[in-house]
Amino acid sequence: MSDPLQQVIALLGLEKIDENLYRGQSEATDWGRVYGGQVIAQALSAAAQQVDPERHIHSFHSYFLRPGNPDYPIIFEVESNLDAGTISNRRVKAVQRGQTIFFMTSSFQLNIDSFDHQSEMPDVPPPENLPKEMELSAEAIRLTPEEWLPKFNAVRAIDFRAVGHDDPSMPSNHKRMWMKPNGPLPNNPCVHNYLLAYASDFCFLSTASHPHNVSFMTEDMRMATIDHSMWYHRPFDFNDWLLYDMDSPSASNGRGFVRGKIYDRAGRLVASSTQEGIMRKKRSS
């Protein structure tokens, strides 16, 4: 299968190997680690298979314990914690070669009518004529797009468009991107939820490194995700563009913290996210 987006969708179709146990494969990378967004999306897929389909994901909280190796399958073990009136909770453990690499607690909910308010979407230019994040990132680290592309399947499966990258009034600890899959998604809200989680991890932690003019490609820098959480507020269609509005309110003690708001083109806040990761110079041996 050559289409990058269809590769990602296929990876979400986990193999059931026993009750509450699923096996997943990984995207090939040339940097020797599994993309964190892939593990998140697959863990959500595993958890959802143990939940009534009328209940949809409304939040997850995850921890990355060890880097995953794309050369080996990942085993996902699902634990059922709760099935209450409107809420179901599942805990997922991801294991590779006998070691736990990832934990996630996820919560699913029946749709109900209630109060409604939200933050306003920022006024930004539309995505169609904006530069691709892939091209800007490649230029920043002095690679051609062809050299940059193999490093992350995410930039082939998802079209990211940078907003305000050349705007001097944009705070250095702030970043905005439009994003949309590079191809049609099936008419299945679960797949849209998984793909949004997949995309939400890309370039997120780097928002905290921008004020310091460093990146994960900077020599002697160590950057790695510690945890990633997300809340799904409203239904959405990821066949259309979504705006990812990110900022980093803090970096300290070798860690960077970032948060994000995700809007659809109609201005509806469809999801929010947070992440913290290691962000420091490597210790001398």
ZAMARGU-4260 file (C-alpha; in steps of 0.2 Angstrom, whole numbers, plus 5000, padded with zeros to 4 digits):
<rodrens>
0) 5000/5000/5000 | 5009/5016/4994 | 4997/5030/4999 | 5003/5037/5016 | 4986/5041/5023
5) 4979/5024/5019 | 4994/5016/5027 | 4990/5026/5043 | 4971/5021/5042 | 4977/5002/5039
10) 4988/5003/5055 | 4972/5007/5065 | 4965/4990/5060 | 4973/4981/5075 | 4974/4962/5075
15) 4964/4954/5089 | 4975/4940/5097 | 4965/4937/5112 | 4952/4944/5124 | 4957/4962/5127
20) 4973/4960/5117 | 4977/4968/5101 | 4993/4968/5090 | 4998/4983/5079 | 5011/4987/5067
25) 5021/5003/5064 | 5026/5015/5051 | 5043/5014/5044 | 5055/5028/5049 | 5073/5032/5046
30) 5076/5038/5064 | 5073/5022/5073 | 5058/5027/5083 | 5039/5025/5082 | 5030/5041/5080
35) 5020/5045/5096 | 5004/5050/5087 | 5003/5033/5079 | 5004/5024/5096 | 4990/5036/5103
40) 4979/5033/5088 | 4981/5014/5089 | 4978/5014/5108 | 4962/5023/5105 | 4957/5011/5092
45) 4961/4996/5104 | 4951/5005/5118 | 4936/5008/5107 | 4934/4990/5102 | 4929/4986/5121
50) 4916/5000/5122 | 4898/5001/5116 | 4899/5010/5099 | 4886/5023/5104 | 4899/5030/5116
55) 4912/5041/5108 | 4929/5046/5115 | 4929/5062/5124 | 4946/5062/5132 | 4962/5053/5134
60) 4978/5055/5145 | 4994/5046/5140 | 5012/5043/5146 | 5026/5038/5135 | 5038/5027/5145
65) 5050/5021/5132 | 5053/5024/5113 | 5045/5012/5102 | 5055/5002/5089 | 5046/5002/5072
70) 5054/4985/5067 | 5043/4976/5080 | 5024/4974/5083 | 5016/4983/5098 | 5004/4973/5109
75) 4989/4983/5116 | 4981/4977/5132 | 4964/4985/5137 | 4958/4985/5154 | 4939/4989/5157
80) 4938/5001/5172 | 4921/5008/5172 | 4904/5007/5163 | 4892/5019/5171 | 4877/5029/5166
85) 4884/5039/5152 | 4903/5036/5154 | 4915/5022/5150 | 4933/5021/5155 | 4947/5010/5148
90) 4965/5009/5152 | 4977/5003/5138 | 4995/4997/5140 | 5006/4996/5125 | 5020/4983/5126
95) 5035/4979/5115 | 5047/4965/5117 | 5041/4962/5135 | 5043/4981/5140 | 5029/4993/5143
100) 5032/5008/5132 | 5015/5018/5134 | 5000/5020/5145 | 4983/5028/5141 | 4967/5031/5151
105) 4953/5035/5139 | 4935/5040/5143 | 4920/5038/5132 | 4903/5046/5133 | 4885/5045/5126
110) 4880/5061/5117 | 4869/5072/5129 | 4861/5090/5128 | 4869/5102/5140 | 4876/5119/5142
115) 4887/5126/5128 | 4901/5139/5127 | 4918/5140/5120 | 4934/5151/5116 | 4933/5161/5100
120) 4943/5156/5085 | 4958/5168/5081 | 4956/5178/5065 | 4969/5169/5053 | 4971/5168/5034
125) 4963/5153/5025 | 4974/5138/5022 | 4974/5136/5003 | 4988/5148/4999 | 4999/5146/5015
130) 5016/5137/5014 | 5017/5119/5019 | 5024/5116/5037 | 5035/5102/5029 | 5043/5114/5017
135) 5047/5127/5031 | 5053/5114/5043 | 5065/5107/5030 | 5071/5124/5026 | 5074/5128/5044
140) 5085/5112/5047 | 5093/5114/5030 | 5086/5099/5021 | 5077/5097/5005 | 5058/5092/5007
145) 5064/5075/4999 | 5076/5072/5013 | 5064/5078/5026 | 5049/5068/5020 | 5055/5050/5025
150) 5058/5055/5043 | 5039/5057/5047 | 5025/5048/5038 | 5014/5061/5047 | 5019/5075/5034
155) 5014/5064/5020 | 4998/5058/5027 | 4993/5075/5034 | 4994/5092/5025 | 5000/5105/5038
160) 5000/5123/5033 | 5009/5136/5043 | 5000/5152/5049 | 5009/5168/5053 | 5027/5160/5052
165) 5034/5176/5045 | 5023/5188/5055 | 5034/5198/5067 | 5019/5201/5079 | 5017/5183/5082
170) 5024/5178/5099 | 5039/5167/5098 | 5030/5154/5110 | 5015/5153/5099 | 5012/5143/5083
175) 4996/5140/5072 | 4994/5127/5058 | 4980/5122/5047 | 4979/5103/5045 | 4969/5091/5034
180) 4972/5073/5028 | 4980/5071/5011 | 4965/5061/5005 | 4947/5057/5009 | 4943/5048/5026
185) 4929/5035/5028 | 4912/5040/5035 | 4917/5034/5052 | 4918/5047/5066 | 4930/5035/5076
190) 4943/5036/5062 | 4942/5055/5062 | 4945/5055/5080 | 4960/5043/5079 | 4967/5054/5065
195) 4965/5070/5074 | 4975/5062/5089 | 4988/5056/5077 | 4990/5073/5069 | 4990/5083/5086
200) 5007/5076/5091 | 5016/5083/5076 | 5026/5099/5079 | 5017/5101/5096 | 5032/5100/5108
205) 5043/5111/5096 | 5031/5126/5101 | 5041/5126/5117 | 5058/5126/5108 | 5054/5141/5097
210) 5058/5154/5110 | 5075/5147/5112 | 5079/5145/5094 | 5082/5126/5095 | 5074/5110/5088
215) 5075/5091/5090 | 5087/5092/5075 | 5099/5104/5085 | 5115/5096/5090 | 5116/5089/5107
220) 5097/5093/5110 | 5086/5080/5118 | 5067/5082/5115 | 5055/5068/5119 | 5037/5068/5124
225) 5033/5063/5142 | 5014/5064/5141 | 5000/5069/5130 | 4981/5073/5134 | 4967/5078/5123
230) 4948/5082/5125 | 4935/5080/5111 | 4922/5094/5113 | 4911/5093/5098 | 4909/5082/5083
235) 4919/5087/5067 | 4923/5082/5050 | 4942/5080/5047 | 4939/5079/5028 | 4940/5098/5030
240) 4953/5109/5037 | 4955/5111/5056 | 4966/5125/5064 | 4978/5120/5077 | 4982/5135/5089
245) 4996/5131/5100 | 5006/5140/5113 | 5019/5136/5126 | 5016/5145/5143 | 5031/5137/5152
250) 5048/5129/5150 | 5058/5124/5165 | 5068/5111/5174 | 5072/5102/5157 | 5054/5101/5152
255) 5043/5111/5139 | 5024/5112/5141 | 5012/5116/5127 | 4994/5117/5125 | 4983/5118/5110
260) 4965/5122/5104 | 4958/5115/5088 | 4944/5123/5078 | 4935/5119/5062 | 4932/5132/5048
265) 4916/5137/5055 | 4925/5143/5071 | 4919/5128/5082 | 4931/5123/5096 | 4931/5104/5092
270) 4946/5098/5104 | 4959/5104/5116 | 4976/5096/5120 | 4991/5097/5131 | 5008/5090/5131
275) 5024/5090/5141 | 5041/5084/5136 | 5059/5083/5139 | 5068/5098/5132 | 5086/5101/5137
280) 5104/5099/5131 | 5111/5081/5132 | 5121/5078/5148 | 5140/5076/5144 | 5146/5058/5147
</rodrens>
